[in-house]
Amino acid sequence: MVEEVLTALQVKSDGLYIDCTTGEGGHALSILKAVSPPPRLIGFDLDADALKAASSRLKEFEQYVELVQGNYADMTSVVNALGIDHVDGVLMDLGISSLQLNEGHRGFSFQQEAPLDMRFDEGQTVTAADVVNEYSEQDLANAIYKYGEERGSRRIARGIVYARPLGTTTQLADVVARSVGRPRGRIHPATKTFQAIRMVVNGELENVEAGLEQGIQLLEQGGRLAIISYHSLEDRLVKTTFRTESRDCICPPETPKCVCGHTASIRLVNRRVIKPKDEEVAANPRSRSARLRVVERT
Ligand SMILES: C[S@@+](CC[C@H](N)C(=O)[O-])C[C@H]1O[C@@H](n2cnc3c(N)ncnc32)[C@H](O)[C@@H]1O
């Protein structure tokens, strides 16, 4: 959703932008190319391989770019350490990149045999193998239900615990498939479980929560935050945070007089969520679940 992101961010030459999830640098490149001279950009990613790819892709703009291998949930302290208090725009393009999915050895894909890893940051100690082999059956079922919205979570958790120890992606995928029985539709039965375990390993929802709060706080007045999510749980979190932060009062509706003292810090730029155009979905089927929301700092 490159075009939509550029419209959302209203990039200006003297602006400073944070790309929280640089990946291979696709969005970052389009932000840098949007205006001449290019703006400054700070690009975060947890994944050293992704940043290596981004660094070579953004080579011609290197004087405008600072790439940081780190968690966007720490963005305030990182940019403060660079002497920056405020920025003109923040972009978050959540989840996993195609590079990560296609790098078989990283363990994100159930279609390629690999150790159960799934870490965005390969320096992190907790891997998918730890979650799969060490969580209690109850905790596994809860995680698969919450983060995967998987109705068969209990059966899957029971199957995993019975089959332990599990070492590889294909072993996990087989156990899930056996636990849920016949596939429903065209989606592989392990899709939701893999997503849930990846989200647990990387603390994804907690990071989104911290990233939203810090992103909003870092914006200059009139600055924009654009966020693309691919999962209804994330999109719901984004939607409720934006609703709350765009209201002057968050008292329960039955309260006769405001007692919360809350003031709006943002304005919703788009009331309805922005979805990718049909042509984009046709060219890149993985984009079909993308949802873009945009706010402006008041
Ligand atoms: C969907 S991809 C971004 C693709 C990118 N917009 C592009 O155009 O190439 C998401 C990226 O976010 C990174 N990521 C996920 N959680 C992160 C976090 N908490 N902090 C920093 N990067 C994170 C992943 O490693 C992945 O490379």
The ligand as a Tripos MOL2 file, in Angstrom:
@<TRIPOS>MOLECULE
LIG
   27    29     1     0     0
SMALL
NO_CHARGES

@<TRIPOS>ATOM
      1 C1          5.7860   -6.4440    6.9010 C.3       1 LIG1
      2 S1          7.5050   -6.3020    7.1660 S.3       1 LIG1
      3 C2          7.8610   -4.6570    6.6700 C.3       1 LIG1
      4 C3          8.1090   -4.5150    5.1920 C.3       1 LIG1
      5 C4          8.5650   -3.1230    4.8000 C.3       1 LIG1
      6 N1          7.5480   -2.1220    5.0590 N.3       1 LIG1
      7 C5          8.9890   -3.0550    3.3550 C.2       1 LIG1
      8 O1          8.4540   -2.2090    2.6220 O.co2     1 LIG1
      9 O2          9.8850   -3.8150    2.9540 O.co2     1 LIG1
     10 C6          7.6260   -6.1650    8.9050 C.3       1 LIG1
     11 C7          9.0440   -6.0260    9.4450 C.3       1 LIG1
     12 O3          8.9200   -5.5820   10.8070 O.3       1 LIG1
     13 C8          9.9450   -6.1460   11.5700 C.3       1 LIG1
     14 N2          9.5010   -6.0820   12.9720 N.ar      1 LIG1
     15 C9          8.4880   -6.7730   13.5400 C.ar      1 LIG1
     16 N3          8.3360   -6.4140   14.8240 N.ar      1 LIG1
     17 C10         9.2790   -5.4410   15.0650 C.ar      1 LIG1
     18 C11         9.6180   -4.6630   16.2040 C.ar      1 LIG1
     19 N4          8.9640   -4.7980   17.3500 N.pl3     1 LIG1
     20 N5         10.6030   -3.7450   16.0820 N.ar      1 LIG1
     21 C12        11.2770   -3.5990   14.9030 C.ar      1 LIG1
     22 N6         11.0020   -4.3160   13.7900 N.ar      1 LIG1
     23 C13        10.0220   -5.2240   13.8760 C.ar      1 LIG1
     24 C14        10.0870   -7.5380   11.0080 C.3       1 LIG1
     25 O4         11.3680   -8.0550   11.2900 O.3       1 LIG1
     26 C15         9.8580   -7.3020    9.5110 C.3       1 LIG1
     27 O5         11.0910   -7.1140    8.8340 O.3       1 LIG1
@<TRIPOS>BOND
     1     1     2 1
     2     2     3 1
     3     2    10 1
     4     3     4 1
     5     4     5 1
     6     5     6 1
     7     5     7 1
     8     7     8 2
     9     7     9 1
    10    10    11 1
    11    11    12 1
    12    11    26 1
    13    12    13 1
    14    13    14 1
    15    13    24 1
    16    14    15 ar
    17    14    23 ar
    18    15    16 ar
    19    16    17 ar
    20    17    18 ar
    21    17    23 ar
    22    18    19 1
    23    18    20 ar
    24    20    21 ar
    25    21    22 ar
    26    22    23 ar
    27    24    25 1
    28    24    26 1
    29    26    27 1
@<TRIPOS>SUBSTRUCTURE
     1 LIG1         1 GROUP 0 **** ****
